[in-house]
Amino acid sequence: MAEAGRAVGSPAAARRPVPPRAPAGRGRAVQVSVIVPVHNSECWLDECLKSVWEQDFKETMELSIFNDASKDGSAEIIEKWKIKLEDAGVPVIIGSNDSSQPRGVGFAKNQAVIQSSGTYLCFLDSDDVMMPQRVRLQHEAAIQHPNSIIGCQVRREPLESTERYTRWINNLTEEQLLTQVFTSHGPTVIMPTWFCSREWFFHVGKFNEGGKGVPEDLLFFYKHIQKGGEVFRVNHCLLLYRYHPQAATHSILEGTIWNHRVRFLEDRVLSSWTSFTIWNAGKQGKKLYRSLSPANRKKVAAFCDVDEKKITKGFYTYEESEERPKPKIPICHFRDATPPFIICVKLDLTGGAFETNLNTLNLKEGMDYYHFN
C-alpha cells in the first residue's frame, strides 16, 4: 500500500506551509467543492477542517459545509476555520438547519452540494481527516474517469477496529470494485472517500433524504451502478477513517440493508440467470433463499456446503411455503454443485480455507459466482 502521509496531528504537519492556490471568484470557475455535512461534530471538526486547509491542490477549491441542527460548539469551529481558509484562498459556503431537529445526513449532503459551485465534488465526513494530497490525486483520477465514483484507500482509527472491513476496502481488485457490490460491506469504495463530477452526481440524482435509519450512501451507490456508473479507487491512503459509536452508520437497521441488497442482487444478476446454486446450506444461505421473490426461489437448483452433517441431510425443506408439496432443495458438496453460485460465506474468516476451496474450481468472479456474504 502507498504511504499514508504524515498524521495530521504531527509537528511536521503543523509546520507545513500552505501551498499557493489559484484564488476562486472574480469569474474563475471553482474546480473542486469539498462537501462536509456537520451534526454535533465538535470533537473532530478542528482536525477535519485543518485537513482541508492543508490540501496541496493548486487549482481553485471551496469548502461547502452544512450544519444540520448541531447543539454543540460546531458552529463556532466552522466560523474560526472560515477565516483561516478564506485567508488561504479557499472560499467557505455555510448553510444550516436552525430547527431543533436534524434532517439527516442525506439532506445535509444534498444541501451542501446544492449551495456549492465546483465542477467536482469531494465528500468528507466531519469526523474524518484527509491526507494533504487527497483532492489533487482524486481530481486527476476524476478527469480520466468522468462517469465514476472515485474512492481511495484508508487508514482506520483506531487501527485495530474493523480489520476485515479495512482490508476489504483497501485490497479489492479493479474488477472486484464492480463484482463485490452485493456484500454486507456495502459500497466498494466507501462514502467518506467519494469524489465525482457535479454533472454525474445530478445525473444519478442526489441522496435519499429519509433521515435516520436510511442507508443513503448505499442507495446512491446502487443508483449509480444502475445508471452505468463506474467505480475507481486511487491506490494511496488518502483518508483517516474514524470508527466510533456515534457514527451515523450505526443507526441503520441490518434488516433494511439486507432487503435493499437482495432486491439489487435480483435486479442485477438473478434476472438474467435461469438457475443457480447457493453456496452455504446454513443460516445465511437459507435466509437468502427465503428472502428471494417466488420466481427466483424456483431458480435455486441446490445448496452446497463442506459440512458433512448438512450434506448428509440431503435437502432443505422450505417449511414456510404455501405450495404443496413443500419445496425441497437438494444439499450437495461444493465439488458436486453446478455453477453459477451466489456465495453466502464470509470472506477472510476461515484462515483461507474457504478461499482455497473456491480457487480449486477455477471459476470467474462476476460470471460464475458473486459474493453475497
Residue pairs with C-beta under 8 A, 6 or more apart in sequence:
1 153
1 170
1 235
1 237
2 153
2 235
2 236
2 237
3 236
3 237
4 131
4 155
4 237
5 131
5 132
5 133
5 237
5 238
6 12
6 13
7 13
7 240
8 47
8 50
8 51
8 54
8 129
8 131
8 240
9 47
13 54
16 54
16 132
18 53
18 54
18 88
19 56
19 58
20 58
20 89
21 57
21 58
21 59
21 60
21 61
21 88
21 89
21 90
22 28
22 58
22 59
22 60
22 89
23 60
23 89
24 30
24 60
24 61
24 62
24 89
24 90
24 91
25 91
28 60
29 60
29 117
29 119
30 60
30 61
30 62
30 91
30 116
30 117
30 118
30 119
31 59
31 60
31 61
31 118
31 119
31 120
31 139
32 57
32 59
32 60
32 61
32 62
32 118
32 119
32 120
32 121
32 122
32 135
32 139
33 61
33 62
33 63
33 64
33 113
33 116
33 117
33 118
33 120
33 121
33 122
33 198
34 52
34 61
34 62
34 63
34 64
34 122
34 124
34 135
35 64
35 109
35 112
35 113
35 116
35 121
35 122
35 123
35 124
36 48
36 49
36 52
36 63
36 64
36 65
36 66
36 112
36 124
36 125
36 126
37 65
37 66
37 68
37 105
37 108
37 109
37 112
37 125
37 126
38 45
38 65
38 66
38 67
38 68
38 70
38 74
38 78
38 108
38 126
39 67
39 68
39 69
39 70
39 74
39 102
39 105
39 108
39 126
40 70
40 71
40 72
40 74
40 246
41 48
41 70
41 72
41 74
41 126
41 127
42 70
42 72
42 73
42 74
42 77
43 127
44 126
44 127
44 128
44 242
45 74
45 77
45 78
45 126
46 77
46 81
47 129
48 124
48 125
48 126
48 127
48 128
48 129
49 63
49 77
49 78
49 81
49 85
50 81
50 129
51 124
51 129
51 130
51 131
51 132
52 63
52 81
52 85
52 90
52 124
52 130
53 81
53 84
53 85
53 88
53 90
54 130
54 132
55 61
55 130
55 132
55 133
55 134
55 135
55 136
56 132
56 133
56 136
57 135
57 136
57 139
58 136
59 139
61 90
61 118
61 135
62 90
62 91
62 92
62 93
62 116
62 117
62 118
63 81
63 85
63 90
63 91
63 92
63 93
64 92
64 93
64 95
64 112
64 113
64 115
64 116
64 118
65 78
65 92
65 93
65 94
65 95
65 112
66 94
66 95
66 96
66 97
66 108
66 109
66 111
66 112
66 115
67 74
67 75
67 78
67 94
67 95
67 96
67 97
68 96
68 97
68 102
68 103
68 104
68 105
68 107
68 108
69 96
69 97
69 98
69 99
69 100
69 101
69 102
69 103
74 126
75 96
78 92
78 94
81 92
82 92
82 94
85 91
85 92
86 92
93 115
93 116
95 111
95 112
95 115
97 103
97 107
97 108
97 111
102 108
102 211
103 209
103 211
104 209
104 210
104 211
104 212
104 214
104 216
105 207
105 216
105 248
106 207
106 208
106 209
106 210
106 211
106 214
106 216
107 207
107 209
107 211
109 123
109 207
109 216
110 206
110 207
110 209
113 121
113 198
113 201
113 206
116 198
118 198
119 197
119 198
120 139
120 142
120 195
120 196
120 197
120 198
121 194
121 195
121 196
121 197
121 198
121 201
122 134
122 135
122 138
122 139
122 194
122 195
123 191
123 192
123 193
123 194
123 195
124 130
124 192
125 191
125 192
127 242
127 244
127 247
128 192
128 239
128 240
128 241
128 242
129 239
129 240
129 242
130 238
130 239
130 240
131 236
131 237
131 238
131 239
131 240
133 236
133 238
134 152
134 238
134 239
135 195
137 152
137 234
137 236
137 238
138 150
138 152
138 195
138 234
138 238
139 195
141 148
141 150
141 195
141 232
141 234
142 148
142 150
142 195
142 196
142 197
145 230
145 232
146 197
146 200
147 200
147 228
147 229
147 230
148 196
148 200
148 229
148 230
148 231
148 232
149 187
149 189
149 194
149 195
149 196
149 221
149 224
149 229
149 230
149 231
149 232
150 189
150 193
150 194
150 195
150 196
150 232
150 233
150 234
151 188
151 189
151 190
151 193
151 194
151 195
151 231
151 232
151 233
151 234
152 189
152 193
152 233
152 234
152 235
152 236
152 237
152 238
152 239
153 169
153 170
153 233
153 234
153 235
153 236
153 237
153 238
154 166
154 169
154 170
154 190
154 192
154 193
154 237
154 238
154 239
154 240
154 241
155 237
155 239
155 240
155 241
156 162
156 163
156 166
156 241
156 242
156 243
157 240
157 241
157 242
157 243
158 243
161 243
162 243
164 347
164 348
164 349
165 185
166 241
167 348
168 180
168 185
168 347
168 348
169 185
169 189
169 190
170 237
172 180
172 188
172 233
174 232
174 233
175 365
175 366
176 188
176 365
177 188
177 189
177 231
177 232
177 233
178 188
178 225
178 230
178 231
178 366
179 365
179 366
179 370
179 371
180 188
180 365
180 370
180 371
181 187
181 188
181 221
181 222
181 225
181 231
181 264
181 268
182 261
182 264
182 265
182 268
182 269
182 370
182 371
182 372
183 347
183 371
183 372
183 373
184 257
184 258
184 261
184 373
186 215
186 217
186 218
186 221
186 257
187 217
187 218
187 221
188 231
189 231
189 232
189 233
190 217
190 241
191 217
191 221
192 239
192 241
193 238
193 239
193 241
200 229
203 227
204 220
204 223
204 224
204 227
204 229
205 223
206 220
207 216
207 217
207 219
207 220
208 214
208 216
208 219
208 220
209 216
210 216
212 248
212 251
213 251
213 252
213 253
213 256
214 252
214 256
215 252
215 256
215 257
215 260
218 257
218 260
219 260
222 260
222 264
225 231
225 268
226 267
226 268
258 291
259 291
261 372
262 288
262 291
262 292
265 342
265 370
265 372
266 292
266 293
266 296
269 342
269 370
270 276
270 292
270 296
270 299
270 342
273 299
273 340
274 299
275 299
275 300
275 301
275 338
276 299
276 300
276 301
276 339
276 340
276 341
276 342
277 300
277 301
277 302
277 303
277 304
277 337
277 338
277 339
277 340
277 341
277 342
278 285
278 288
278 289
278 300
278 302
278 303
278 304
278 341
278 342
278 344
279 285
279 303
279 304
279 305
279 334
279 337
279 341
279 342
279 343
279 344
279 345
279 369
280 303
280 304
280 305
280 343
280 344
280 345
281 303
281 304
281 305
281 307
281 310
281 311
281 316
281 331
282 305
282 307
282 310
284 344
284 345
284 373
285 303
285 305
285 344
286 303
286 316
287 344
288 342
288 344
288 372
289 297
289 300
289 303
289 316
289 318
289 329
290 318
290 320
292 300
297 318
297 327
300 329
301 330
301 338
302 329
302 330
302 331
302 332
302 337
302 338
303 310
303 316
303 329
303 330
303 331
303 332
304 331
304 332
304 333
304 334
304 336
304 337
304 341
305 311
305 331
305 333
305 334
306 333
306 334
306 357
310 331
311 331
311 332
311 333
313 331
314 330
314 331
315 328
315 329
315 330
315 331
316 328
316 329
316 331
317 326
317 327
317 328
318 326
318 327
318 328
318 329
319 326
321 327
334 357
334 361
335 360
335 361
339 361
339 363
339 368
339 369
340 367
340 368
340 369
340 370
341 363
341 368
341 369
341 370
342 369
342 370
342 372
343 358
343 369
343 370
343 371
343 372
343 373
344 372
344 373
345 354
345 373
346 373
347 354
347 355
347 371
347 373
348 355
358 369
361 368
363 369
365 371
